[in-house]
Amino acid sequence: MNYSTIDSPALLVFPSLVKKNIAEMIRMVGDVNRLRPHIKTHKTAEGIRLMMDAGINKFKCATIAEAELLAMTGAKDVLLAHQPVGPKVERLQQLTIQYPQTQFSTITDHLDAAKKIADVFDEQAQSMGVYIDINVGMNRTGIAPDETALALYEGLMHMKGIHFMGLHVYDGQHRQADPAARETACDEAFQAVYGLIDMMASKGYPRPFIIAGGSPSFSIHAKRMDRDCSPGTNIFWDRGYGLICPEQDFVPAVHILTRVISLPASNRICLDLGHKAVASENELAKRMYFPEHPELKAVGQSEEHLVMELAPGHGFKPGDTLIGIPYHICPTVALHETLIAVEGEKVVGEWKVEARKRKISC
């Protein structure tokens, strides 16, 4: 298509590919009611609506703004998978008042944090559903699935203002490119969760509901019928997960439009694709991939510029457009206010990245 009217850098979203990815998520899990997709990647009402149109009614998010966007869009069941502390507890409570049609829940891994949640909601004669956040090796948040988790569970039982919903198990550390090795590691780590469940059963407690996994482990958890699955990146996909998860049949549904703005040397071109336009936490070689120009090698990046190296005599001129795929789409989307929707060879609208904000109204 003719991209001359689209300023750069810009994110292009292809709704037909998004729908394909959503359909593939549902096919893999087998039962749409076992899906609780994370919206951290797309942060858009349009993405939420496409999933709801496909029959998905449960969602997961990481920020109060994402939770509010879900409620604004009509989501029935929203899990804030980020333990609320400080003012976030009151903000979450405000959401429950402003959007009574939505069932909200959250996670906790500490009695003190849980007590703060309980106190805020009990003061308003409310009760917030909480999942215990379980650490199975990610070592980022969560509590070990042993006697300490059991003690936390028993502590929750005596708190007014909250009620136990189940276990939340995120295992983003499993990123082996070999699907079989990733599955083995995932299953081995999950054995500790079963150990906790056995301890609970030995004391007469009911079997807890389980929400597990993210994008890299989705293909594994989708085959385990005793849990819900919460993939996130799959709706858009990216170069990074495409390499890590070859067994998952998703396609990059968001591309980046960039332009050559300078020819600083005979073997270099400079693109208008700096830190402010594409995720830059990875090494230079793993930030952008240009399918039509795989020979391009990133050698430098700053706030507004990405310098690429290639052989002399390349033929690029200032103003030339390139279409690329980011290695990490989630933080890339958060850098842009809008996504330009493209169908066929036409721009058909814009998706506002509403939940990139820290606050919408609550």
N, C-alpha and C positions, 0 to 999 in steps of 0.2 A: 504494500500500500504506500501511498504518498504521505510521508510524515512531515512535510514541509510546514504545516500549520501548527504542529505540536512543539512547544518549547522544550528544551532539555536542561537538565536531566529530568526524566519523567518515568513513572511506572505505568506500564500497560497491563491491564487485566483482561483476560479472555474468558468471559462468563461461560462459554460452551465448554472450556477446559475445566473450569471450576466445577461445573455440573458433572462432568466425567469423573473427576476426583471424588466428589461426594458419593456418586453411584458406586464407585469402587470401594469406598469405605464401608458402605452398607453391604456390598457383596461379600467382602472379606469377613465381616463380623457375623453375617448370617441373620441377625435379628436387629432391626433398627432400634429397638428398645434397649439394647445393650450398649448403645453409643452415647457418649457424653463428650462431644468434641470441645477442645479448648479454642477460644477465639483470640488468643494472644497474637496469632500470626496476622490475621486480616483486620481485626478491630473495626469492622464495618457492618452497618445495618443490612446492606445488600448480601453480604456473605451469610449472615444469620438467616435472612429470609430464604435464601436458596436452600439452606439445610432444613429449615422448617417446612418448606414446600416438599422436601423429600421425605418428610415424616419424622425428622429428628426433633425431639421436644426437651431434651436435657442437655445442659451446656456447662462448661467449666471456664473460669476466667482467673486472672491474676490481680486485677486492680478494681477499685471501687467504680471507676469510670467504665470499665468493661462490663461490670455487673449491671450498672445503670443502663448502658446501651442495650444489653440483652433484655432487660425489663421493658424499656421503652419500645422495643421491637416486638414484644409480645411473648417472649420466652416464658415457659411455664415453670421451669426448674433450673435454678442457677446455683452452682457451687463456686464460692470464692476460695480458690485453692491457694491461699496465701494467708497465713495466720494473722488476723487483724490485731494490731497493737496501737496504743496511743489513740489519736483522734479517729482512726479508721473504725474503731468499734462503734463509736457514736454515728459515724457516717453510714455504716452498714445498717444500724438500727433505723436511721432515717429512710433508707431505701425501703425497708419493710413497710413503713407507713405510707410512703409515696406511691409504692407499687404493690398494693395488697394482692393483686392477681398472680403475682410471682412467688413461688416458694424458694426462699434463699437458705443456703447453708454455708458453712465454712469449715476450716480445719484447725486443729490445735495439737500441740505436742508438749504442752507444759501446763501444770496445774495453775500456776499464777496467771498465765495468759487466759486460760479457760475461765478462771474466777472473774477476771475483768469482763469478759464477754457475758458471763452469767449475771453479774451484778447490773450491767447496763440494761440487759433485756428484762430481768426480773423487776427492775424499778418501773418499767413500763407495762408490767403484767404480761410480758411476752416470753417466748422460749425460742431460742435459736438452735437449729440442728447443727451438730458438729461431727466431723469425722476425725478420728485420730490419725495424724500424719505419721506414717511408718517409714523409718529409714532402713532400706535394704542395701545400702552401699553407695548411694549417691553422696552421702555425707555433706549435704547442703542444709536440709532441714529434716525434721522428723525425730522420732524416738525409736530406739531399738525394739524389735518385736520380741521382747522377753518379759521378765517379771516387772520391769519398770513400766512397760506399756500396759500390763495388766493392772498395775497399781493406779495408773492414770485413768484407765477405764473405770475402776471401782470408785475413784475420786469423783469422776463426772456424774456417777449415779446419785451422788448426794448433793448435787448443786441444783438449785432452782434457777430458771432462766435459760438453761440449755438442755438439750436432749441428744443422746448418742444416736448417730446415724449409721456408722460403720467405720471401715478402715480405708484410708487413702494411701496408695502405694505407688510412688513415682520412682522409676528406675532408669533415668536418663543416662546413667553411666555405661549402659550396654550399647556400644557403638561399633562392635566388631563388623567388619565388612563381609565376613563369612557368615551367612545366615544361620548355619548349623551351630557354629561356635557361639553366636549371639543367643540362640535359643537355649543352648545348654547353660550358659552363664545366667540367663534370666530365670530359668527354672530352678537352678541351684540356689540363687538368692531368695527365691520365693518360698523355699522350704521353711525358712525361719518364720514366715507369715503363717504357714500351716501349724508350726509349733505353737505360736501364740493362740491360734484358734483352738488347738487341742487343750491348752492350759485353761482357756475360757470355758470349754466344754466340761473339763474336769471339775469345775466349780459350779456347774449347772447353768452357766450363762448361755444364751442363744447364740447360734452361729452368726457372726457379723456380716453385713453386706460389704462387698469389696469393690472399690474403683481402682483400676491399675493401669500403669503404663503411660507412655506418651507416643511420639511418632516412631522412633527406631524400634521399640518393642511391640508396636501395635500388631504386627503380623503374628507374634507369639501369643499375646493375650487374647487376640481374637479367636484363637482356637481353644481357649480354656473357658468353658461355659459357666464357671462359677464366679464370674466377675464382669463388671462393666468396663468398657475401654474408653480412654480419653485421648485420642490422637489430636494433634493441633496443626502442625505444619502441612499435613496431608492435603488440606483444601487448596493450598497454593503450590506446595512442593518447592524444591530448590536444587541447585547443583550439589550441595553438600550431602543431603539425604539421598539424592539420586545415586551417588557413589557408595554411600554406606549401606543403603537398603535396596540392593538390586532386585530382591524378591518382591518388592512392593511396586505394583503397576500404576504408579501415579506419574503425572506429567507436570512440568513447570507451567503454571497458569498465569504467572506474572513475569514479564520481561522488563528490562530497563532500556529506555531510549537515551542514547548519549551522542554527542557530536565531537568531532575533531575541532579543537580550538586553536591549536598551534603545532608547528613542525620544528621543535627545538634543535633537532639534529637529523642527519640523513637517515639514521636508523631508529628514530624515535617520533612518536606522536603523542600529543597531550589531549586528553578527553576532559569534558566538564563533569567529571564524576568523582568528586572528592569524598572526604569523610562524612560530609553532610548529606550525601545522597545514597550511599551504600554502606552496609555494615562493614566495619573495619577492624573487628577484634581478631580476625584470623591473620595469618601471615599473608604477605602481599600476593603470593601465588594462589591463595584461596579466598579471593574476594569477588572476582568477576570472571565469568567464562563467556567467550564470544563464539558460539557454534560455527558461524561462517568464517571466523578468523582465529582458529585455534593456535596459530603461530604467535599471536600477541602475548608478550610476557610483561607483566607489571614490574616496574623497577622503582617506582616512587609514587607516593600519594600524599596530598595535603588536604586542607579543608575544601577546596573547590576544584582540585586537579588530580588526574590520574595519568601518570606517564607510562606509556607502553613502549616496549622495545621490539623491533622486528628488522628484517633484512633491508638494506638500502634498496632504492628503486621500487618501493612498495606501491606508489601511486596514490596514496591518500592525500586529500586536500582539505584545507580548513572548511568547515561546514558539512563535511561528509557525516552521514549518520551511521551508527552501529547499534545493533540490538543484542543485548547480553542477558545472561541469567546469573543472578547473584548466588553465591555459595550459601548465604544465610539470609533467608527472606524475612524472618520475623523482625529483627531490629531494623532492617532496610525499610519495611513498610512504615514503621514508626517515625521515620525521617521525612515522610511525605504527607502533605495535607490531603491529597486526593490521588486516586487511581483513575487512569483514563481507560474506560471500557471500550473494547474493540471487538467487533463481530465481523467476520469476513474481512473486507478491506475498508470498513467504515468505523469511525468513532461513533458510538451509540450513547455515550453519556459519561458521567463521572461517579465514582464511589468515594464518598467523603470518609476519611479515616477518623471518624468521630472520637473513638476511644484512645487515640494517641494523646488526648488531653489527660491531665492528672485529675481534672474535675469537670463534670458536665453540669450538674446542679447540686447533687448531694455531696 
